[in-house]
Amino acid sequence: MSFPKSAKAIRAAALLLVAISLSGCASSLFGRRVMTAHECMTRVMYFESNRSSPEGMLAVGTVVMNRVKSDKYPNSVCAVVGQKNQFAPGVLSREMGKGSRLAASMATKVLNGGRHRYVGNAKFFHTAGMTFPYTNMHYLVEAGGNVFYEKRKDARRKSDPAFVNPPGLEAANRAARVMLLAYKTAPTQNIDSSAPAQAIHAQVPSLKAPRSQPDPRALPVPTEPPYAEAASTVSAERPKSAGHAMLQPISIDDVIAANGGF
């Protein structure tokens, strides 16, 4: 069967479109743009965490990257975020608003290797304040309105109350928030006497110095979370789920650059 020259061209073009569609590359041709890992990470942080909580966004991003590394989940950020019934409905399609810039900044940090150390290897989280009739939820930390946990056998009792951060861990979270926001957020008065808060106050004057001054140095981060002084006088064992290291040390230079400088 023979075709006129113009008909052959149309037929060839149609076959090409079909081939592209079957290969999964037609999204840009039909008005749909393929999302990057950074976009997917920004979205999951935005819709799954308190939108003013950088440490909460960092924690959500850590969970996503833990799943990417696991053999039990897809091996790309967008595939993990897009899994059915795993994250907020419409996480890859709904419109973002206030807080998206912070989410984008935290997404960059996570994709460059930043992690919330208290989250550890956790691959799960749920809204803070909730309880479930399961005993395999080993809670690690609360951040950004979520509690993060690993699945371990007999980790808790069904009658246990909802998990909340112990005082020292909450102080560490607040200190991390100040660092991640480039010192634009002041810690509350009840933790001003903590080690991280004192370290932060000691660094604040250097940020007000003229640009000709030497760059501020990275904050000293203690090797263990600053548990409340009262706890040090009690022989009770520290919560095993709180972890034994502060959030990953963050250079002030890096934070300033990520937030557009002063």
C-alpha positions in Angstrom: 0.0 0.0 0.0 1.4 3.4 -1.0 0.8 6.8 0.6 1.2 10.3 -0.8 4.3 12.1 0.5 2.4 14.3 2.9 0.4 11.4 4.3 3.6 9.5 4.9 5.0 12.4 6.9 1.8 12.6 9.0 1.9 8.9 9.6 5.6 9.0 10.7 4.9 11.9 13.1 2.0 10.0 14.6 4.1 6.9 15.1 6.8 9.0 16.8 4.3 10.5 19.2 3.0 7.0 20.1 6.6 5.8 20.7 7.4 8.8 22.9 4.2 8.3 24.9 4.9 4.7 25.5 8.4 5.5 26.7 7.1 7.9 29.4 8.7 11.0 27.9 5.7 12.7 26.5 4.9 14.7 29.7 6.5 17.9 28.4 5.0 17.5 25.0 1.5 17.5 26.3 1.8 20.4 28.8 2.9 18.3 31.8 6.4 19.0 33.1 8.4 16.2 34.8 9.3 17.3 38.3 12.8 17.4 39.6 13.9 15.7 42.9 14.2 19.2 44.4 10.6 20.1 43.5 9.3 16.8 44.9 11.3 17.2 48.1 10.1 20.8 48.5 6.5 19.7 48.1 6.6 16.9 50.6 8.3 19.2 53.2 5.7 21.9 52.6 2.6 19.7 52.9 3.8 17.3 55.6 5.4 19.7 58.1 4.7 22.9 60.0 5.5 25.5 57.4 7.5 27.7 59.8 9.5 24.8 61.1 12.8 24.2 59.3 13.8 21.4 61.7 10.5 19.7 61.0 11.0 20.0 57.2 14.6 18.6 57.7 13.1 15.7 59.6 10.5 14.9 56.8 13.3 15.1 54.2 15.4 12.7 56.2 12.6 10.2 56.2 12.2 10.5 52.4 16.0 9.9 51.9 15.9 6.9 54.2 13.2 5.4 52.0 15.1 6.2 48.9 18.0 4.2 50.3 15.8 1.3 51.4 15.2 -1.7 49.1 11.6 -1.7 50.3 10.8 1.6 48.6 11.4 3.2 45.2 14.9 4.5 44.5 14.1 8.1 43.6 12.8 11.1 45.6 9.8 11.7 43.3 8.9 8.0 43.2 8.9 7.8 47.0 6.9 11.0 47.5 4.4 10.0 44.8 3.7 6.5 46.4 0.0 6.0 46.9 -1.4 6.7 50.4 2.1 7.4 51.9 2.1 11.2 52.1 -0.5 14.1 52.1 -3.2 13.9 49.3 -2.2 16.0 46.4 1.4 16.4 47.6 2.6 16.6 43.9 -0.3 18.6 42.5 -1.7 21.1 45.0 -0.6 24.8 44.9 1.9 25.9 47.5 1.9 29.3 49.2 3.6 30.9 52.2 6.4 28.8 53.5 7.4 27.3 50.1 10.6 29.4 50.0 11.7 27.9 53.4 10.8 24.4 52.1 12.8 24.9 49.0 15.8 26.0 51.1 15.5 22.9 53.3 15.1 20.7 50.3 18.4 22.0 48.9 20.1 21.2 52.3 18.7 17.6 52.4 19.6 16.8 48.8 23.1 18.1 49.6 23.4 15.6 52.5 21.9 17.4 55.4 20.0 15.3 57.9 18.1 15.5 61.2 20.2 13.3 63.3 17.5 12.5 65.9 15.4 11.0 63.1 18.2 8.5 62.4 17.1 5.7 60.1 13.3 6.3 60.7 11.1 5.8 57.7 7.8 6.7 59.4 6.0 9.6 61.1 2.5 10.7 62.0 0.9 13.8 63.4 2.0 14.7 66.9 -0.4 14.1 69.8 -2.0 11.0 68.3 -1.8 7.4 69.6 -2.3 4.1 67.9 -3.0 0.6 69.2 0.3 -0.8 68.0 3.3 -1.8 70.1 6.0 -1.7 67.4 6.3 2.1 67.2 9.7 3.2 68.6 9.5 7.0 68.9 12.6 9.1 68.3 11.7 12.8 68.1 8.9 15.3 67.6 9.6 18.0 65.0 7.4 20.3 62.9 4.1 18.9 64.2 5.1 15.3 63.5 6.6 12.4 65.6 9.1 10.2 63.9 9.5 6.5 64.7 11.1 3.2 63.7 9.3 -0.1 63.7 10.6 -2.3 66.5 9.0 -5.3 68.3 7.5 -4.5 71.7 8.7 -0.9 71.5 5.8 0.4 73.6 2.6 -0.5 75.4 -0.8 0.2 73.9 -1.7 2.2 76.9 1.3 4.6 76.6 0.5 8.3 76.2 1.3 10.2 73.1 5.0 10.9 72.6 6.5 14.3 73.4 10.1 15.5 73.4 11.9 15.4 76.7 13.1 18.8 77.8 16.6 18.5 76.6 15.6 17.3 73.2 13.1 20.1 72.8 15.8 22.6 73.7 18.0 21.1 71.0 15.2 21.3 68.4 14.7 25.0 69.3 18.4 25.7 69.0 18.5 24.0 65.6 15.5 26.1 64.5 17.4 29.3 65.3 20.5 28.1 63.3 18.4 27.0 60.3 16.6 30.4 60.2 19.9 32.3 60.3 19.3 33.7 63.7 16.0 35.4 62.7 14.1 33.5 65.3 14.8 34.0 69.0 14.6 31.1 71.5 11.9 31.2 74.1 12.9 32.4 77.6 12.5 29.0 79.3 15.6 27.6 77.4 17.8 30.7 77.5 20.0 29.0 80.1 20.6 25.9 78.0 23.9 25.3 76.4 22.8 25.7 72.8 21.0 28.9 73.6 24.1 30.4 75.3 26.2 29.4 72.3 23.8 31.1 70.0 23.7 34.3 72.0 27.5 34.4 72.0 27.5 34.3 68.2 24.8 36.9 67.6 27.1 40.0 67.9 29.3 38.7 65.2 26.4 38.7 62.7 25.9 42.5 63.3 29.6 43.3 62.4 30.5 45.1 59.2 30.9 43.0 56.1 34.7 43.6 56.3 34.9 41.6 59.5 36.0 37.9 59.3 33.2 35.4 58.5 31.5 34.0 61.6 32.6 30.6 62.7 30.5 27.5 62.9 28.6 27.0 66.1 30.1 24.6 68.6 27.7 21.6 68.9 27.8 19.4 72.0 28.3 15.7 71.6 25.1 15.0 73.6 21.8 16.7 73.8 21.6 19.3 76.6 19.2 17.6 79.0 17.6 19.9 81.7 19.7 20.6 84.7 17.1 19.0 87.0 17.5 15.8 85.1 21.2 15.6 86.0 20.4 15.4 89.7 18.1 12.4 89.2 19.3 8.9 88.7 16.6 8.1 86.2 17.8 6.8 82.9 17.7 9.2 79.9 15.1 8.3 77.3 16.7 5.8 74.9 14.8 7.1 72.0 16.1 10.6 72.3 19.4 9.8 70.5 22.9 10.8 71.6 24.0 13.5 69.2 22.8 17.0 68.3 21.5 17.9 64.9 24.2 17.8 62.2 26.5 20.8 62.8 25.6 23.6 60.4 27.9 26.3 59.2 26.6 29.8 59.7 28.1 30.8 56.3 26.1 28.0 54.7 22.9 29.2 56.4 23.5 32.8 55.4 24.2 31.9 51.8 21.1 29.6 51.6 18.9 32.5 52.8 20.2 35.1 50.5 22.7 36.7 52.9 22.1 39.7 55.2 
